[in-house]
Amino acid sequence: MLRRRTVSQLMSAAALSPVAAGAQGAAPLTRIAFASCMHQGRPQPIWDSVLAYKPELFLFMGDNVYGDFASSSATQLKDAYAKARAIESYARLKRTVPHLAIWDDHDYGQNDGGADFPFKQEAKDAFLDFFDAPASDPRRSREGLNDAHIIGPAGRRVQVILPDIRWFKSPWKITDERGAPGKERYLPDADSAKTMLGEAQWRWLEDELRRPTELRIVVSSIQVLAEGHGWERWGNFPLERAKFFDTIRKARANGVVLLSGDRHIGALYREAPAGLYPITEATSSGINQNFAAAKEPGPNRLGELYAEVNFGTIDIDWSAGTLVLALRGVDGTVQRSTAIKAADLAMAT
C-alpha cells in the first residue's frame, strides 16, 4: 500500500515530477477517484463517501473552487480558496490522500475563459498556493499548469496526464441561437488558426504519450468525446479534436482512458476513432453542482446521463487485465459503470 502521508506530500498537484524518485517504484494503483465542480459556498457531504472508497489517488479535475474575478487583486478567487480550506472533509482529503489537480474555468477566474484572460498569472499563483506547490515547482516559472506523472512498477504503471485546457485556448465561436438545443452557447469552429492547447503544449502531450506505461489516464477539464450539445467541448474545435486523436495514433500510445468534468452532470462515452482502439471517457461533475434537468442527445454516450451530484472511480485489476470506470452518487453507490479490458486498449500491430 502507498504510505498516505509521505506520498500525499510527494503526489500533491505541485510536487511530483513525471519520473520522480519513488513514483515509478511505488505499489501499483488499484483504486483511483476523481471529481470536479466544488462550490465552496455550498455543502459538500459527498466527501465522506469519497473518503470511504479509500482511493489510493484522487484527481481534482477543475472548478475546484468557484472564484471568477476581474482585477489583478484576484480577491474573489483568493476568498474562494480560503473558504474551501475551511471545509473539513475537503481539507481532510487533500491532507490524507495522494492527489493531482488541474483547473477549469471557474478556478482559472473567468467563465469559459481562455488565452485572452488578462489575470491568468494571478489565478495560477493562487492555484499553486492552494495545492501547496513549493517555490521550486516548474509550473511557477513557465506558462500553463499542464502536468504528468507515472506511478507504479514496470508492468503495472499508470500515467496521469493533465493538459491545461485554459491557458492557451483560443476564443470559442459564439452561437447564433443562444439556448437552442445543440447550440446553447457555442458553435463548431473549423478555423485552423484556433488552438486548444497551444503549440508547445501539443509537443509536450505527444512526448508524454510516448513514455512507456501500461495505462494512461488523460484528464481534460472539458469533454472530449461528447456530441450533441453546444456547451464547452473539444468538438467546438473539430480540427483540434481530430489532432488529439492523431497525436495518440502518431505516438502509438496504448492504454488511453479519458476523464473530464465541467458539465454539472455525470456520463460515460465511448468512440472508436479511425485507426484507434475504442476510447472511453468518464465525465464526473460535480461534487455539489448538478444540472438536475439536463437532457441532451448522446450519440456516443453509454446509457443515460446521471444528473445528481457524483464522483468517479477507477478500479484496476492488474491480474485480470481489466478496469471499471464508475460514477457514484452521494452515498457512494455505483450509478453508472463500464468495464474495459486492457487488451482492448492497444494499437493494431
PAVEX-870613 format. One line per 4 residues: number of its first residue (from 1); their letters; for each residue x negated, y, z of C-alpha. Coordinates in steps of 0.2 Angstrom, whole numbers, plus 2048, in hexadecimal, padded with zeros to 3 digits. Example, Ala and Ser with C-alpha at 12.3 -4.5 7.8 and 13.67 -1.06 7.14 Angstrom:
2
1> AS> 7C2 7EA 827  7BC 7FB 824
END
This chain:
349
1> MLRR> 800 800 800  7FB 812 7FD  7F5 81B 80D  803 828 80E
5> RTVS> 7FA 837 816  7E9 836 80D  7F0 832 7FC  7FE 83F 7FE
9> QLMS> 7F0 84C 800  7E7 845 7F1  7F6 843 7E6  7FF 854 7EA
13> AAAL> 803 85D 7DA  7F3 867 7DD  7E5 85B 7E1  7E3 84B 7D7
17> SPVA> 7D9 84C 7C7  7DD 83F 7B9  7CE 834 7BE  7CC 839 7D0
21> AGAQ> 7C3 82D 7DC  7CF 821 7E3  7DE 825 7D8  7DA 817 7CB
25> GAAP> 7D5 80B 7D9  7E4 80E 7E3  7F1 800 7E5  7FD 7FE 7D6
29> LTRI> 80D 809 7D7  81D 7FF 7D8  82A 80C 7DE  82A 81E 7D7
33> AFAS> 838 82B 7DA  83B 83B 7D1  848 849 7D1  84B 85B 7CC
37> CMHQ> 856 86B 7D0  854 86E 7E2  85D 87E 7E7  855 884 7F8
41> GRPQ> 865 88D 7FD  870 87D 7FD  870 86E 807  865 860 801
45> PIWD> 86B 850 80A  865 844 7FC  853 845 803  857 839 810
49> SVLA> 85B 82C 803  84C 830 7F9  841 82D 808  84B 81D 80C
53> YKPE> 846 816 7FB  834 817 801  82C 81E 7F1  819 81B 7EF
57> LFLF> 819 82B 7E3  826 839 7E1  827 844 7D2  82E 856 7D3
61> MGDN> 834 859 7C2  838 86C 7C2  844 878 7CA  83C 873 7DA
65> VYGD> 843 884 7E0  84F 891 7D8  845 8A1 7D9  848 8AB 7C9
69> FASS> 83F 8BC 7CA  83C 8CC 7BF  82D 8D5 7C7  81B 8D1 7CB
73> SATQ> 81E 8D0 7DE  828 8BF 7DA  831 8C2 7EA  840 8B7 7E6
77> LKDA> 835 8A9 7E1  82A 8AA 7F1  83A 8AB 7FC  841 89C 7F3
81> YAKA> 831 892 7F7  832 898 809  843 891 80B  83F 881 803
85> RAIE> 830 87F 80F  83D 880 81E  848 872 817  841 864 822
89> SYAR> 846 855 817  83E 85D 808  82E 862 812  82D 850 819
93> LKRT> 82D 849 808  81F 855 802  816 851 812  817 83E 813
97> VPHL> 819 838 801  80C 839 7F3  813 845 7E6  810 84E 7D5
101> AIWD> 819 85D 7CF  81D 868 7C0  828 877 7BE  838 87B 7B4
105> DHDY> 840 88C 7B0  846 891 7C1  836 88E 7CA  82D 896 7BB
109> GQND> 837 8A5 7BF  842 8A8 7B0  852 89E 7AA  84D 894 79B
113> GGAD> 83D 89E 79B  82D 89B 790  81D 8A3 78A  823 8B5 78A
117> FPFK> 827 8B5 79D  81C 8C3 7A3  81A 8BD 7B5  816 8AB 7B2
121> QEAK> 805 8AD 7BB  80D 8B2 7CB  819 8A3 7C9  80A 897 7C7
125> DAFL> 801 89E 7D6  811 89C 7E1  814 88A 7DA  802 885 7DE
129> DFFD> 803 88C 7EF  813 883 7F3  80B 872 7ED  7FB 876 7F7
133> APAS> 7EF 877 7E9  7DE 87B 7EF  7D4 88A 7E8  7CA 87E 7DD
137> DPRR> 7D9 877 7D4  7D6 879 7C1  7E7 87F 7BE  7E4 88F 7C8
141> SREG> 7D7 894 7BB  7DF 88F 7AB  7F0 892 7A2  7FF 886 7A6
145> LNDA> 802 879 7B3  800 869 7A8  7F9 85B 7B2  7F6 848 7B0
149> HIIG> 7F0 83A 7BB  7EC 827 7BA  7F1 81D 7CA  7ED 80B 7CD
153> PAGR> 7E1 7FD 7C9  7DC 7F8 7B7  7EB 7ED 7B0  7F7 7F6 7BB
157> RVQV> 7F4 808 7B8  802 815 7B7  7FE 826 7AE  809 835 7B3
161> ILPD> 808 843 7A6  810 853 7AA  810 860 79C  815 872 79F
165> IRWF> 825 875 795  825 888 79A  814 891 799  812 890 786
169> KSPW> 824 88D 780  82A 898 772  83C 8A0 773  84B 896 770
173> KITD> 857 89A 761  866 8A1 769  877 899 765  883 8A2 759
177> ERGA> 892 89B 763  88E 89C 775  897 88E 77F  89D 884 771
181> PGKE> 89A 871 773  889 86C 76C  884 87F 76A  886 885 77C
185> RYLP> 876 890 77D  86A 88B 76F  868 885 75E  85B 879 756
189> DADS> 84D 884 74F  841 87C 741  836 88B 741  824 883 740
193> AKTM> 81D 892 749  826 88D 759  81E 883 766  823 879 776
197> LGEA> 812 876 77D  805 881 774  7F6 87B 76A  7EA 878 779
201> QWRW> 7F7 86E 782  7FC 864 773  7E9 85E 772  7E9 85B 785
205> LEDE> 7F9 850 783  7F1 845 775  7E1 843 77F  7EB 83D 78E
209> LRRP> 7F5 831 784  7E5 829 77E  7DF 825 790  7E0 812 794
213> TELR> 7EF 80E 79F  7FD 802 7A0  80C 80D 7A3  80E 820 79F
217> IVVS> 81B 82A 7A7  81D 83B 79D  826 848 7A8  82F 855 79D
221> SIQV> 838 862 7A7  845 863 799  84D 854 78F  844 84D 781
225> LAEG> 850 840 77A  861 847 77E  86C 84C 76F  87D 854 76E
229> HGWE> 87B 863 778  875 875 776  86C 878 786  859 877 788
233> RWGN> 852 867 780  843 862 775  850 860 767  851 873 766
237> FPLE> 840 873 75E  842 864 753  830 865 74C  829 865 75D
241> RAKF> 833 856 762  82D 84D 753  81B 852 757  81D 84B 768
245> FDTI> 821 83A 761  814 83C 754  807 83F 762  80C 82F 76A
249> RKAR> 80A 825 75A  7F9 82E 756  7F3 82A 767  7F9 818 766
253> ANGV> 800 81A 777  809 80B 77F  814 80C 78E  81C 81D 78C
257> VLLS> 82C 820 797  833 832 798  83A 83B 7A7  843 84B 7A7
261> GDRH> 84E 857 7B2  856 868 7AF  868 864 7AA  871 862 7BB
265> IGAL> 876 850 7B6  86F 83F 7B5  86E 834 7A6  863 827 79D
269> YREA> 85F 827 78A  856 81C 77E  850 81F 76C  844 816 760
273> PAGL> 83B 823 756  834 81D 746  824 813 748  826 813 75B
277> YPIT> 82C 807 768  83D 80C 770  83A 81B 77C  845 81C 78C
281> EATS> 848 82C 795  850 82F 7A6  857 840 7AA  859 843 7BD
285> SGIN> 861 853 7C2  864 859 7CF  860 857 7E2  86F 863 7E6
289> QNFA> 873 86B 7D5  880 861 7CB  88B 865 7BC  89A 85A 7C2
293> AAKE> 8A5 85F 7B2  897 85A 7A6  89D 852 796  892 851 786
297> PGPN> 88F 845 778  881 839 77A  87C 830 76A  86C 828 772
301> RLGE> 872 828 784  874 818 78E  885 818 796  88D 827 79D
305> LYAE> 887 837 7A6  885 837 7B8  88B 848 7BE  888 847 7D1
309> VNFG> 878 84B 7DA  86B 83E 7D7  859 839 7D7  850 82D 7CC
313> TIDI> 845 81E 7D0  839 812 7C7  837 801 7CD  828 7F8 7C5
317> DWSA> 825 7E5 7C6  814 7E2 7C0  814 7CF 7C1  824 7CE 7B6
321> GTLV> 81F 7DC 7AB  82F 7E6 7AD  835 7F7 7B4  846 7FE 7B9
325> LALR> 84B 810 7B6  859 815 7C2  864 824 7C7  869 824 7D9
329> GVDG> 877 82D 7E2  877 837 7F2  877 827 7FC  869 81F 7F2
333> TVQR> 874 812 7E9  870 80F 7D7  87D 818 7CB  874 815 7BA
337> STAI> 866 809 7B6  85C 801 7A7  84F 7F4 7A7  840 7F5 79B
341> KAAD> 833 7E7 797  821 7ED 796  81F 7E3 787  82C 7ED 77E
345> LAMA> 821 7FD 781  813 7F9 775  80E 800 764  810 7F3 756
349> T> 7FF 7EC 751
END
